[in-house]
Amino acid sequence: MRTQRWALGLSSAASFMVVLDMLVVATALSSIRRDLGASLAQLEWTVNAYTLSFAVLLLTGAALGDRFGRRRMFAAGLGLFTAASAACALAPSAGALVAARAVQGAGAAVVMPLALATLNAAFPPERRGWATGVYGGVTGLAGVVGPVVGGAVAQGLAWEWIFWLNLPVGLAAIPLVLTRTAEHRGAPARVDLPGLVLAAAAAFGLTWSLVRGDLVAAAAGLAAAVAFVAWERRAAAPMLPLRLFRSRPFAAGNVAIFFVNAALTGAIFFLAQMWQESYGQSPLAAGLRLLPIGVAPLLLAPRAGAWADRFGERSLIVAGGVVLAAALAWLAADPAFPVAAPALVGLGITLAVPAATRAVVSRVAPPEMAKASGTFSTLRQLGGAFGVAAAGAAFAGGAAPVCGLMAALALGGAAGGLLLERRQRLEPLVQADGRQQPA
């Protein structure tokens, strides 16, 4: 029982820290810009460097834990994340901050999958649902308070402290992980290095092309993406098993989460800057304006799974995408930025995200569950990077073009939901060898 409590506490604390750092910078970016003389593009990369390295290395982090021991790699990931946080706080320039954020994202990519694996290994099946519920609640809380914490710290102390705060948590957690949790290994997994390099090149090239308007980078990114798909189709141990996309719910859920998270993350990045730069609000005030986004997920997320059972994944994804698009369109049309619109943003993601998650993980065979979850998380983070880059590309036009573009991306998420069958039916499970097993 004591081991279970330690596993739950340490996994939840690690997840809270990682998710908090995704959003805590949003309301501190204006302070960073003034202090380091950063350009808009550099501000975008302060977010995207973290998100891209996190997304591209997620599946690799899980594979390293299976091979070298999950406890050992969990502690190593915390060490890398903590050291990179110190480097962020000490960064003398915007370029150094971006580089440190990329390393921080790499540490997060090791921490997140192994925190959840540690939690699942510590609890028996009959108590695992309760434990993951607590874990999910703590993780969700980080998403709610992230912009507020960032604004409060940047306004009350200095932006560097949003990174210094990670040090005591990380330094305390590392020895506790090594001494209070059990070691586990999964099936030895080969690291798909060619796939990793091609995926990183594709994500970087395409994101750079949006931020800089660089056609050469766009062409290089597309070429790397095509090469990645070609490699993954014939790789013995692919980092992204393309055979899983033969399942219609799996493909639809991943399309939906990419566009929904693109709209959400892009909107948060833009609105936090707009409220400070154009409307003269403080970092804390900007964070408080974003706080309503977290109300619906906090109150309604526990019921979302039951709604998916009752109404079907298709209905919830489509409804969530449409509500999210309507909220962002309202923000585009009303320069007063009504408080109700961010609350509707939260309602939209509360409807869409759990249903998309369920669509992805419910139709794969158990041996493929980890890769399916990792693929979903990867595309979710890549969507966030795409949304920030797209928002930055439209930033000069003001609120209406950016929020309108984010609304269009949200409708892309709703379109992903439309790929699902109108009536729920059981599809064959996609097995590791590509064959289909009747449900």
TORNU-335697 format. One record per residue: residue in three letters; y, z, x of N, C-alpha, C in turn. Coordinates in steps of 0.1 Angstrom, whole numbers, plus 5000, padded with zeros to 4 digits. Example, Ala and Ser with C-alpha at 12.3 -4.5 7.8 and 13.67 -1.06 7.14 Angstrom:
// TORNU-335697
ALA494350785132495550785123496750785132SER497850715128498950715137500050795129
// end
This chain:
// TORNU-335697
MET498850005008500050005000501350005009ARG501350085019502450085028502749955035THR501549885039501749755045502349655035GLN501949665022502449575012503949605010ARG504449725010505849755009506649695021TRP506049715033506749655044506849505043ALA505749445040505749295038506749245028LEU506849315017507749275006509249295011GLY509449415017510849445021511349355032LEU510449325042510849245054510949095050SER510049045041510148915037511348885028SER511648985019512848965011514148975019ALA514149065029515349075037515648945045ALA514548895050514648775058515148655050SER514548645038514948535029516348555024PHE516748675021518148695017519148655028MET518848685041519748655052519848505053VAL518648435052518648285054519448215043VAL519148255031519848185019521348225019LEU521648345023523048385023523848295033ASP523248265044523948185054524048035050MET523347995040523547855035524947845028LEU525347955020526447955012527648035016VAL527348135026528448225029529548155037VAL529248035043530347965050531347895041ALA530847865028531647785019533047825017THR533247955015534648015013535248055026ALA534548045037535148075050535647955058LEU535347835052535647715060537047685062SER537947725053539347705055539847795066SER539347915067539748005079539147945092ILE537947895092537447825104538247705108ARG538647635098539547515101540747555108ARG541447655103542747695109542547755123ASP541447835125541247905137540847815148LEU539847725145539347635155539947495155GLY540847465146541447335145540447225141ALA539547265132538447165128538947065118SER538346945120538646835110537746855098LEU537946775087537146785075535646745079ALA535546645087534146605091533446715098GLN534146785107533546895114533147015105LEU534047035094533647135084532447095077GLU532246965074531046915067529846945076TRP529946915089528846935098528547085100THR529547175098529247315098528247355088VAL528247285076527247305066526047225068ASN526247095071525047005072524247025084ALA524747065095523947095107522847195104TYR523247305097522347405093521347345083THR521847275073520947235062519947125067LEU520347035075519546925080518446985089SER518747065099517747125108516747205100PHE517247285090516447365081515447275074ALA515947165068515147075060514047005068VAL514446945079513546865087512446945094LEU512747075097511847155105511047245096LEU511247255083510447345074508947335076LEU508447205074507047185075506447215089THR507247185099506847225113506847375115GLY507747445109507747595110506447655104ALA506047595093504847645086503547615095ALA503547495101502447455109502347545122LEU503547575128503547665140502947805136GLY503247855124502747985120501247975119ASP500747865113499247855111498547845125ARG499247785135498547765148498647885157PHE499847945158500148055167500148195161GLY499948205148500048335142501348345134ARG501148385121502348385112503248505116ARG502648615119503548735123504348705135ARG503648655145504348625158505448525156MET505148415149506248315147507348355137PHE506948445128507948505119508948575127ALA508548665136509348735145510148645154ALA509548535159510248445168511348375160GLY511048335148512048265140513248355137LEU512948485135514048585133514848595146GLY514248595157514948605170515848485172LEU515348365169516148245171517348245161PHE517048285149518148295139519248395143THR518848505148519748615151520548565164ALA519948515174520648465186521648355182ALA521248265173522048155169523248205161SER523048315153524148375146525248435156ALA524748495166525748545176526448425183ALA525748315186526448205191527448145182CYS527148145169528148095159529448185160ALA529248315160530348405160531248385173LEU530548355184531248345197531748195199ALA531448105190531847965193533247945196PRO533647885207535047865211535647735204SER534847655199535347525193534447485181ALA534947395173534247345162532847285166GLY532947205177531647145181530647245185ALA531047355192530047455196529547525183LEU530347545173529947605161528847525154VAL529147395153528147295147526847305154ALA526847305168525647315175524847445173ALA525547555172524947685170524347685155ARG525047625146524547625132523247545131ALA523147435139521847355139520747445144VAL520947525155519947615160519647725150GLN520647765143520447865133519547815121GLY519747685118518947625108517447605112ALA517247585125515947575130515247715129GLY515947815132515347955130515047975116ALA515947935107515647955092514447875088ALA514147765094513047675090511747745094VAL511747825104510547905108510448025099VAL511548095096511548225089511048205075MET511648105067511448095053509948075049PRO509247975054507847955050506948075054LEU507248135066506348235071506648375064ALA507948395059508148515051507348505038LEU507348395032506548385019505048395022ALA504648335033503248345037502848485040THR503648555047503348705049503248785036LEU504148755027504148825014502848795007ASN502548665006501348624998500048685004ALA500048695018498848745024498648895022ALA499848965020499749115019499349165005PHE499549074995499249124981498049054975PRO497149124968496049054961496548964950PRO495748874945496248784935496848854922GLU496248964918496649034906498049094907ARG498549114920499849174922500849074928ARG500348954931501148864938502348814930GLY502148794917503148744908504348844908TRP504048974907505049074907505849074920ALA505149064931505749064944506648944946THR506148824943506948704944508148704935GLY508048774923509148794914510248874921VAL509948984927510949064934511548984946TYR510748914953511148824964512148724959GLY511748654948512648554942513948604937GLY513948734931515148794927516148824938VAL515548874949516448904960516948774966THR516148674967516648544973517648484964GLY517448494950518448444941519748514942LEU519748654944520948734946521748684958ALA521148634968521848584980522648464976GLY522048374968522848264963524048294955VAL523848404947524948444938526148504946VAL525848594956526848664963527348594975GLY526648484980527048424992528548384993PRO529048304984530448264985531448384984VAL531048484976531948604975531948684988VAL530748704994530648775007531448695017GLY531348565018532048485027533548495026GLY534048495013535448505011535948645014ALA535248745010535648885013535748905028VAL534748865035534648895050535748815057ALA535948685053536948605060538348655057GLN538548705045539848755042540148895047GLY539048985047539249125051539049145065LEU538249075072537949085086538348965094ALA537348875096537548745103536348665100TRP536448535100535248445097534048475106GLU534348515119533248545128532248645122TRP532748735114531948845109530848805099ILE531048685093529948635084528648615092PHE528848585106527648565114527248695121TRP528248785125527948905132527048995123LEU527248985110526549075100525049045101ASN524648935106523148905107522548985119LEU523349025129522749085141521949215138PRO522549315132521849435129520649415121VAL520649325111519549305102518449235110GLY518749135118517749065126517149155137LEU517949225144517449305155516549425150ALA516849475138516049575132514749515126ALA514749395121513649335114512549295124ILE512949245136511949185145510849285149PRO511249405155510149495158509349545146LEU510049555135509249595123508249495118VAL508649365119507649255116506449265125LEU506749295138505649295148504749415147THR505249525141504449655141504049695127ARG504649635116504449685103503749585094THR503549465099502849355091501649315099ALA500649255091499449215097499549065102GLU498749035112498748895117497748815109HIS498148695106497348595098497548455105ARG496548385104496548245108496048155096GLY496548035095496047945086495047845093ALA494647745086493847645092494747575103PRO494147565115494947505126495547365122ALA496847355123497547235119498247165131ARG498047035131498646955142500146935138VAL501046945148502446915145502646765146ASP503246705136503446565136504746535143LEU504746525156505946505164506646375161PRO505846265161506546135158507246135144GLY506546195134507146205121508346295121LEU508346405128509446495129510646425135VAL510446345146511546275153512146175144LEU511246095137511745985128512546045116ALA511946155110512646215099514046265103ALA514146335114515446385119516446275121ALA515946165127516846045130517345985117ALA516445975107516845915094517846005087ALA517546135087518446225080519846235087PHE519846235100521046245108521846115106GLY521245995108521845865107522545845093LEU521745875083522345855069523445945066THR523246075070524346175067525646135075TRP525446105088526546065097527345945091SER526545855085527145735080528045765068LEU527645865060528445905048529745985053VAL529546065063530646145068531646065075ARG531245965083532145885091532345745086GLY531645705076531745565071531245465081ASP530245495089529745415100528545335095LEU528745205095527645115090526545105101VAL526845115113525845115124524845235122ALA525445355119524645475117523845465104ALA524445395094523645375082522445285084ALA522645175092521545085095520445155103ALA520945235113519945305121519145415113GLY519845475104519245575096518245515086LEU518545405081517645325072516445275080ALA516645225092515545185100514545295104ALA515145415107514345525110513545575098ALA514145565086513545605073512345515071VAL512545385072511445285070510245315080ALA510645335093509645365103508945495100PHE509645595095509045725091507945705080VAL508345625070507345605059506145525064ALA506345425073505245355079504345445087TRP504945535095504145625103503345725095GLU504045775085503345875076502145825069ARG502245695066501145635058499845625067ARG499945625080498745605088498545725097ALA499445825097499245945106498046025101ALA497346075111496146165108496546295101ALA497646355106498146475100499646465097PRO499946395086501446365083502146485079MET503446495083504246615079504646595064LEU504746475059505046445045503946365039PRO502946415033501746345027502246245016LEU502346125019502846025009501946014997ARG500646044999499646034988500046124976LEU500746234979501046324968502046254958PHE502746154962503646094953502946004943ARG501645984945500845914934500845994921SER501146124922501246204910502646184904ARG502746144892504046124886504846244884PRO504346364880505146484880505646524894PHE504846514904505246544917506446454922ALA506346324920507446244923508646274915ALA508546294902509646314893510346444897GLY509546554900510146674903510946674916ASN510446594926511146584939512446504937VAL512346394929513646314927514646404920ALA514246484910515146564903515846674912ILE515046734920515546844928516546794939PHE516246674944517146614954518546594948PHE518646534936519946504930520646624924VAL519846714918520446834913521046914924ASN520346934935520847014946521946944953ALA521946814953523046734959524346764951ALA524246764938525446784929525946924931LEU525047024931525347164932526047194945THR525347154956525847194970527147124973GLY527246994969528546924971529646984963ALA529447024951530447084943530947214949ILE530047294953530447424959531247404972PHE530847314980531547284992532947234989PHE533147144979534447094976535347194969LEU534747254959535647344951536147464959ALA535347514969535747624977536947584985GLN536947464990538147414998539347384989MET539047314978540147274969540947394964TRP540247504960540947614955541847684965GLN541447674978542147734988543247644994GLU542947524996543947435003544947374993SER544547344981545447274971546047374961TYR545447484959545947584949546347714955GLY546247724969546747844976546047974973GLN544747964969544048094966543448144979SER543248274979542648344990541148314991PRO540448335002539048315003538248394993LEU538648514991537948604981538148554967ALA539348504964539548454950538748334948ALA538648244958537748124957536348164955GLY535848264962534448304960534248364947LEU535248434941535048494928535048384917ARG535748274919535748164910534348094910LEU533648104921532348044921531248134916LEU531548264915530648364910529948334897PRO530648284887529948254874528748154875ILE528748074886527547984888526248064889GLY526348194894525148264896524748354884VAL525548354873525248444862524048394854ALA523948264851522848224843521548234851PRO521448194864520248204871519748354872LEU520748444873520348584874519748644861LEU520348594850519948644837518748574831LEU518748444833517748364826516548304834ALA516648314847515548254855514248314852PRO514048444849512748494846512148424833ARG512948374824512448314812512248164814ALA512748104824512747954826511247904826GLY510347984833508947934834508347924820ALA508648024811508148024798508647914790TRP509947884792510547764785509847634789ALA509547624802508847504806507447494799ASP506747604797505547594790505747554775ARG506847604770507047574755507647444752PHE508647404760509347274757508947164766GLY508247194777507847084786508847064798GLU508347034809509147014821510246904819ARG509846794813510746684811511946724803SER511746794792512946834784513946924792LEU513347014800514247104807514947044818ILE514246954826514946884837516046794831VAL515746724821516746634815517946714810ALA517646824802518746904797519546964808GLY518847024818519547084829520446984836GLY519946864839520846764846522046724837VAL521846704824522946664816523946784815VAL523546904813524447024813525247034826LEU524547014837525247014850526246904851ALA525846784847526846674848528046694839ALA527746754827528946774817529846884823ALA529346984829530147084835531047034847LEU530446944855531146884866532146784861ALA531846714850532846624844534046694838TRP533746814833534846904828535746944839LEU535146984850535947024862536846904867ALA536246784866536946664870538146634861ALA538046664848539046634838540146734837ASP539846864840540746974838541147034851PRO542447004855542947054868543047214868ALA542947274857542947424857541647484861PHE540647404862539247454866538847574858PRO538547554845538147664836536947744841VAL536947874839535847954844534547924837ALA534647874825533347844817532647724824ALA533347634831532647524837531647564848PRO532047654857531047704867529847774861ALA530147844850529047914843528047804837LEU528547694832527747584827526947524839VAL527547514851526847464863525647554865GLY525847684864524647774866523647754855LEU524047734843523047714832522247584835GLY522947484840522247354843521147374853ILE521447444864520447454875519347554870THR519647644861518647744856517647664848LEU518047564841517147484833516347394841ALA516947324851516347214858515447254869VAL515947354878515247384890513847444888PRO513647544879512247594878511347494872ALA511847404863510947304857510547204867ALA511547164876511247064887510147124896THR510347254899509447324908508047324902ARG507947354889506647364882505947224882ALA506747114880506246984880505646944893VAL506246994904505746954918504547034921VAL504447164919503347244924502147254915SER502347214902501247234893500247114893ARG500447004900499546894899499046854913VAL498946954922498246924934497047014936ALA496046974943494947064946495347174955PRO494647294953495047414961495247394976PRO494347314983494547294997495847225001GLU496447154991497647084994498947154989MET498747284984499847354978500947374988ALA500647415000501647445010502447325014LYS501747215016502547095019503347045007ALA502847064995503647024983504947104982SER504747234984505947324984506947294995GLY506347265007507247235018507947105016THR507247005010507946875007509046904997PHE508846984987509847014977511047074983SER510847174992511947244998512647155008THR511947065015512646975024513546885016LEU513046825005513946734998515046804991ARG514846924987515947004981517047024992GLN516747065004517747075014518346945018LEU517646845019518146705022519146665011GLY518846694999519746674988521046744990GLY520946874994522246944996523046885007ALA522446835018523246775029523846645024PHE523046565016523646445010524846475001GLY524746574993525846614984527046654991VAL526946725002528146765010528746645017ALA527946555022528446435028529146345018ALA528546335006529146254996530446314991ALA530546444989531746514985532846494996GLY532446495008533446475019533946335019ALA533146235016533546095016534646075005ALA534546154994535446134983536546234983PHE536646324993537546434993538946394992ALA539346294999540746254999541346214985GLY540446174976540946144963541146254954GLY540846374958541146494950539946534941ALA540246624931539146684923538446584915ALA539146494908538546414898537446324904PRO537746254915536646164921535446244926VAL535746364932534646434938533746494927CYS534346564917533546614906532946514898GLY533546394896532946284889531746234897LEU531846224910530646174918529546284917MET529846404918528846514916528146504903ALA528946474892528446464879527446344878ALA527746234885526846124886525546154893LEU525646234903524446284910523546374901ALA524246454893523446544884522746454874LEU523346344869522646254860521446194867GLY521546174880520346124888519246224887GLY519546354887518546454885517946444871ALA518746424861518246404847517346284846ALA517746174853516946054853515546084860GLY515546164870514246204876513346274865GLY513946354857513146414846512546314836LEU513346204834512846104825511546034830LEU511346044843510045984849508846054843LEU508946174839507846244833507446194819GLU506246214816505746174802506546254792ARG506746194780507446264769506646374764ARG505346354763504446464759503646504772GLN503446634773502746684784501246644784ARG500746604795499346574796498846604810LEU497646634811497046674824496746544832GLU497246534844496946424853495946464863PRO495246374869494246404879494946474891LEU494246574897494846634909494646544920VAL495746534929495646454941495046534952GLN493946494957493246564968493746524981ALA493246594991493646565005493246435010ASP492146375004491646255009492146135001GLY493146164992493746064984493046034971ARG491846084969491146064957491746154946GLN491446124933491946204922490746274916GLN491046404914490046484907490446514893PRO489646494883490046524869490546664868ALA491546684860492146824858491146904849
// end
